[in-house]
Amino acid sequence: MGKKGKKEKKGRGAEKTAAKMEKKVSKRSRKEEEDLEALIAHFQTLDAKRTQTVEIPCSPPSPRLNASLSVHPEKDELILFGGEYFNGQKTFLYNELYVYNIRKDTWTKVDIPSPPPRRCAHQAVVVPQGGGQLWVFGGEFASPNGEQFYHYKDLWVLHLATKTWEQVKSTGGPSGRSGHRMVAWKRQLILFGGFHESTRDYIYYNDVYAFNLDTFTWSTLSPSGTGPTPRSGCQMSVTPQGGIVVYGGYSKQRVKKDVDKGTRHSDMFLLKPEDGREDKWVWTRMNPSGVKPTPRSGFSVAMAPNHQTLFFGGVCDEEEEESLSGEFFNDLYFYDATRNRWFEGQLKGPKSEKKKRRRGRKEEPEGGSKPACGGAGTQGPVQVVKEVVAEDGTVVTIKQVLTAPGSVGQPRSEDEDSLEEAGSPAPGPCPRSNAMLAVKHGMLYVYGGMFEAGDRQVTLSDLHCLDLHRMEAWKALVEMDPETQEWLEETDSEEDSEEVEGAEGGVDDHDSGEESGAGD
């Protein structure tokens, strides 16, 4: 009895300790959010100094990823908002608004009073009413050292006709998150999934919300049927039949202390109103035919002509214990909802679309880790190998093999990795993840994103376009040389000094802490 009593006491003691620890972590998480809220408030004070809208012709935006690139519903314009950039030591977030004029091939920076706070990994959806509206929900802010995170749960609308931002406050909406997906469905915005992360913990979501564009109210949808498991970064698109398709995405779970296991999802689901009722929804598992993309995360999605969903790039990480290996992609796929079928996007012009960048062992001779991208010619295979630590603490060994042009899509042939003519220029955007995509007048535009070269994260600022009707060849509208990008080795400098730097700075792009403060 005495032993049993001791065991029970010990059990209760362990429970108490766990509860205390949970309380501590929760308290620490709240403290993190308070610290970041103060930093966000500082930036908003700086933004509040703007009293009128100013449009400034400018050079193309600085490198970034996890921004949003949207199509103006009435004009030949693309709208770029937000995003992040990392220079090796410090992270930056943006709330700048850029407009790209497709016909004139020109960029304009639009400074508007009282914009949303700086963020990345948000969602932006354009609807046509009122001369065009750009709706933005959620996203992420982080401290300059990239170790503390704040997830927004705010909803904003940019009125394109008047070039004014408005924050729309409505209760009952989603919790703070990033990596979620949002689409316009009839007179509603439908939002799915995403994740929330603090220094020590994270949670992925599979909930569904609807925002009514007439009443400006949120409602929670509770679809019947078996739907997707919690995830972020999935494909979400509206079908011609009025349903919503969700494909793929990424999630992770803790398998033991300080060890997380990531999952690249490759399942597909259809969300649709049940019996035509808009207050009752149902999930259905789908099994599309055709050649679907290999499992990956960080891919980009846009709506192509004929209501097809276009799928581009991404990265595939293979996890083994505490290390990662994988490859970046620049291949194209189309999903045809009418036929429930995947197609690989093959160009009729230059043969190559896919270059592999593998991650592998450490130690590479100096000079072998030069980043390569876009139209720069590659003289034979270039191999770079480095070891880095990912943001979740896992060790990432990166081995990149930059080859001459290879074949497109799947299935892959046995000689896929073989080199063709060394020295020929690589057509189109280089392999990357987290790029921005938009389609206007049957032209696909790909901007920015990132890839890894050795111990560097290369953030891109190039812009490429492809005629989706002809499918002949990519055209480079803005090129960049990744070797010219600043990269600072990591230091053990004090966080406080980093925060001061992040809050001050200059006035333009990522040289500007005033315009950019932190990132993910």
N, C-alpha and C positions, 0 to 999 in steps of 0.2 A: 504493500500500500504506500509505504514511504517513498519507494522508488517511483511508483506511478505518479504520486503527488508531485515529486520533484520534476518529472518529465513534463507534466501538465503545466507546472509553474514555468519551466523553461520554455515551453511552447508559447505560453502567454507572453513571456518576456520577449521572445523573438518577434511576436506579432507587434508588441508595443514598440520595439526598436525599429521594425520596418515602418510602422505608422509614423514614428518620429522622423525617420529618414525621408519618407514621402513628403511630410510636412515641410522639412528643411528644403528639399528640392523644389517644392512648389513655391516656397517663400523666396528661394534664390531666383526661380524663374520669374516671379513677379517683380523682383528687384531688377533683373535684367531688362524687363519690359519698361519699367519706370525710367531706367537710365537711358534707354533708346528713345522713349517718348520725349525726354528732355532734349535729346539731340535732334529729333524730328521737329520739335517745336522751335528750336534754334533756326533750322533751315527755313521753316515756314515764316519766321520773322523776317528773314532775308527776302523771301519771295514776296512778302507783303509790301515791300518797298516799290514793287511794280504798280504803277497806277494806270497805265494804258497799254493797249496791245501794240506791240512793235514787230514788224516783219522785216527781217534782215537777210538779204541774199548772202549765201555762205558757201563754203566748200563742203564736200560731203561730211557727214557726221563722223566722229571719232569711233574707234573700234568698240563693239559692245555685243552682248548676247542677252538672251532672255528679255528682249524688248518686245513691243508689239508693232507689227507692220500691217496697216489697214488700208482698204481701198475706199476712196471717196465715192459715194453713190452717184454723184452728178458730174463731177469733174475728172479730168485725166490726172489724178493725183494719188500718191501714196502717202500715208500719214504714219510717221515713226514716233513712238512715245516710250520713254523710260529706258530700262536696261541696266546692265552692270558691266564693270570692267575691273580686272585684277592685274596689278603690275609686278607681282611677286612679293610685295611687302604690304601693300595697302589695297583695299577694295573700295570701289566707287559705285554709287547709284545715281541714276539720272531721273529728272522729271521734265527734261527738255522735250519740246515738240518740234519736229522737222517735217517739212512737206517737200516731197519730190515731184516735180512736174515732168510727167512722162514724155510729153511731146517736145518740150524745150530742153529736156535733160538738165534741169537746174534744181538746186536745193535752196530752201528758204527756212530760216530758223524763226519760229513764231513764239515770241515771249508774251504770255497772257497773264494778267493779274490773277492772283489766288489760284494757282494750279494745284493738282493733287500732290501730296508729298512724294519725294523720290522713292522709286520702287523698281523691282524686277519680278519676273515670273508671275505677272498679273495676267488678266484676260481682258481683251478689248474687242467689242462687237459693234459693227456699224449697222444702223437701221436707217431707212430712207426718209422717215417723216421729218417735217420741219426744216427742209433743206439739208437734211443729213445730221445724224447724231452719232457720236462715238461714246459708247458706254464702257466704263472701266470698273472692274471689281477686284479688290484684294491685291495680293502680291506680297513682296517681302522687302524688308529693310534690314541692314545689319551694321554693326559697329565697324569702324575703319579697319580693325584687325580681323574682321570676318569671323569672330568667335561668338558673338551674341546676335540673336535674331529677333526681329519683330514682324509679326504677320498681320497685315491689314484686313479689316472686314468692312471697309468703306466702299460706297458706290458713288461714282462720278459720271457726269455726262458732259461731253464737249459739244456745244452747239456749233456745228460747222459753218452755218450761214452767218452767225454773228461773231464767231471766234471767241466764245466765252465759256469758261468752265463753271459748272454748278455741282455742288455736292448734294446728293439726294439722300435724305435721312429717313429711314423707314425701319421699324422694328421687325423682329422675327426672321431676319436674314441669316445667312451662313456665318459660322464662327470664323475668326481670322485664319487665313490660309494662303498658300501659294501652290503653284503647280496644278491648280484646278483647271477645268475646262468649261467654257460657256458658249452657247449658241443662241441665235435669234430664232424663235419658233412662233410663227404667227405674230401675235401682239405680246409676246412674252420673251424674257430671257430665261433660258434653262441652264442651270449650273450643276456640275457633277464633280465629286471627288476633290483631290488635292491633299496637302499635308501641312502639319504645323510642327515646327522644330524649335526646341530650346537647347541650351548648352548640353544638357544631360539626357534629354528625352525627346521623343517624336511620336506623332500619331498620323496615320493615313486615314482618309475618309472615302466612303462610297455613298454618301447621302446625296439627295437630289432636291434642288430648290427651284422655284419659279418666281420671277419678278414680273408683275403685270405692268406693261408700259402705259396703260390707260389710267389705272388707279394708283400707280406707284406703291404697290404693296407686295411684300414677300409672302410666299406660302411654301410649306414643306410638302414635297410629294412623297407618298409612301407606296411605291409600285408593288403590285403582287408579283409572284414568280421569283425565280432565282436570278439575281443580278450580279454584276461584277463585284469581286472582292475589293477592299479598299486599295486605292492606287492614286498616283499623280502622273502627269505628263502623258495622258492617253490621247488617242484620236477621238474627236467627238464631232459628228457632222449630221446635218439634216438630209434625209432621203427625199426623193421626188414624191414618194408615197405618203410623206408626212410623219415618218418615224424619225428617231434619232439613234444613230449607230455609235457605239463606244467600242474602241479596239485598243488592245495593248496597254502600255503604261508601265510604271515601275513602282515597287514598294519594297520595304525592307522590314525585317523583324529581328529582335535580339535573340540570339540562340544561346549565348552565355554572357557572363559579365564582360562588357567592353567589346563584344564580338557581334557584329550584325551580318545577317545574310540577306542579300538583295535578290529580288525576283523580277525578271523581265517578263511581263505578261504578254501572251500572244493570242488570247481568247477574244471573241467578239460577241457583243450583245446588242439587241434592238430594244429601245424604249419607245413605247407608243401608247396613245390613249386607248383605253379598253372600250370596245363597242362604240367608238366615236365620242365618248364622253371626255371632256377636257379636265374633269375633276377626278378621274380614275385612270391610273396608268398601269402598264404591265411590262415586265422584263421578259425577253425571250432570248435564249442562247442561239447563236447563229453559227453555221458551219459553211463559210464561203468556199467556193471552188477556185481553181486557177492557181497562179504562182504568187503566194503572199510573201511579204518581207520576212527576212530572218529576224528572230527576236532581238530587240534592241531598245535602248532608251534614248532620250534626247533628240528624237526625230521631230520633224516639222511637218505641218499639215496645212493645206489650203483647198478651197473648192475650185475644181477645174471646170472647163466647159462641159455641157451635157450632164450637169449635176454629178459628175464624178469627183471623188475625193482624191487629192494628190498627196503623196507621202514621200518625204525627201530626207536622206541622210540619217544621222544618229550615230550612236556608239554602242558596241556590244562588249560588255565586260564579263569575263569568265572569272568567277570567284573561287579560290581555293584557300581554305583556312583564312589567313589574314593577308592574302595578296590578291591582286587582280591582274588579269590579262585580257586584252580585247582588241578591237579594231574600230576605226571610224569609217563612215560611209558617205558617199555622195551619189547613191543610186536613186532612181525614181520608180515609184509604183503608183498604180491607179486602182481605186476600188470603185466598181460599178454597182451601185445599190440595186438598180433595176434588175440586173442579172445575178446579183449576189456573187460577184466574181472579182478576183484580183488579177491585174495585168502588170507585167514589168514594162517600164518605159524605156523603149529602145530608140536611139537616134538613128536617122538615116544617113547623117553626115559622118563626122569623126566617129571612129569605132568605139573609143573608150569613154566610159563614164565613171568607172570605179577604180580608185586607187586604195590599196590597203595600207593601214598604218597599224602595225601590231605593237602590243606592249609585251616586253619580255625581260631578259636579264639585264643586270647592271654592267657598268664599265664599258665605255665606248671611247675610242681615241678622240682627242680634242679635234674639233672641226667637223665631227660627224653628226653633231646635233643641231645643225642649221635647219630652221623650219623652212618648209617648201610649200608653196600654195599657188593656186590660180594658174596663170599663163606662163609662169617661169619654167623653162626647160630643165629636165633632170638628166644629167649625164650618167646613164646607168643607174643601178639601184643604190639608194642611199639608206644606210641603216643607222638608226640612233637608238641607244639603249640607256635608260636611266631609271632610278628608283625614287619615287616621291611618296609622300604621305597624303592620302585623301582627306577630305574635310571630316569624314566620320572616324578618322584615326587609323584606317586600314592602310597597309603598305601597298602602293601601286608600282609594279615594275612595268616600265613602258619600253617596248621594242617596236620601233616604227620602220617598216620597209617601204620606202617610196619607190614605186616601180614606174616604168613607162606605161602608157595607156593599156588597159586590159578590157575585158568584155563586160557587158552590162548585165545586171540582174541575176535571177536564179532560173533553173538550177545551175550550180557552178560546175564547170568541167574540171577534169583532173589537172589540166595544165593551166588553170586560171592564174596561178601565181607566177607563171613563167613570164619572162620579159619579152616585149616585142621590140620595136625599134628604139633603142636607147637614144636619148638626145632630142626626141620629138617633144614639142610642147604639150603640156597637159591641158585638155580643153575643159572649159567650164569651171564651176566652183570646186575647190579641192574638198576632200572628205572633211566633214565637220559635224558637230552636234549643236543643238540649241540655236539654230539659225532662224531668221525671220523670213516668212514666205507670204506672197500675195499674188493674186491673179487678176489682171485687168485686160479686157479686150482680147482674151485668149493668149495673153503673154504671161508667163510665170516669172516672177522676180524673186531672187534669193539674195538676202543681205546679211552680212556678219555671221556671228556664231563663233565657235572655238574648236581648236584641236590641240593636242599635246605633242611637243617635240622635245624629247629628252626630259629635263627637269623643268621645262617651261610650259606654261599655258599660253598659247598664242590666240589672242582675241582678234577677230577679223573685222574689217570695215569695207570689204569689197562688195560690189553689186553686180549681179549677173542676170541676164534674162534669156528666156527660151520661148520660141513660138510653139505653143502646144498643138496647133493645127498642123504645122509642117513637120515638127519634131526633127529638124535637120541638125542644128548646132547651137551651142551656147554663144552668147555675145557678152563680152565684158564691158560694162558701163562705167564701173569704178574699179580700178585695180589697186592692189597694195603689195608692198614687199614686207613680209613678216619679220625679216632680219632687221628692219629699221625700228621695230617696236621696242620701246624701253622695257627692260626686265631687270628688276632689282632683286638681289639675293636676300633671302630671309634674314632678319636680324632679331636680336632680343631686346629691342628698344621698348621703352615704357609705353603702355597703352594710352596713358594720359596725353603724352606728346603726340601720339598718332591721332587722337581725337581732336586735338587743337588744329593739327594740319588739315584734318578732314573738314573742319568747320570753317577754315579760312580759305586761302588760295586765291586764284585768279578769276577770270571771267569766262573762259571758254572751255567747253568740252571737258576731257578728263584732266586737263591742267587746272580745272576749276573746282576747288573744294566748295566754292559758293554755289556752283551749279551741281556739284556732285559730292557726296560725302561718304558713302559706304556702299558695300555690295555684299553679295552672297558668296 
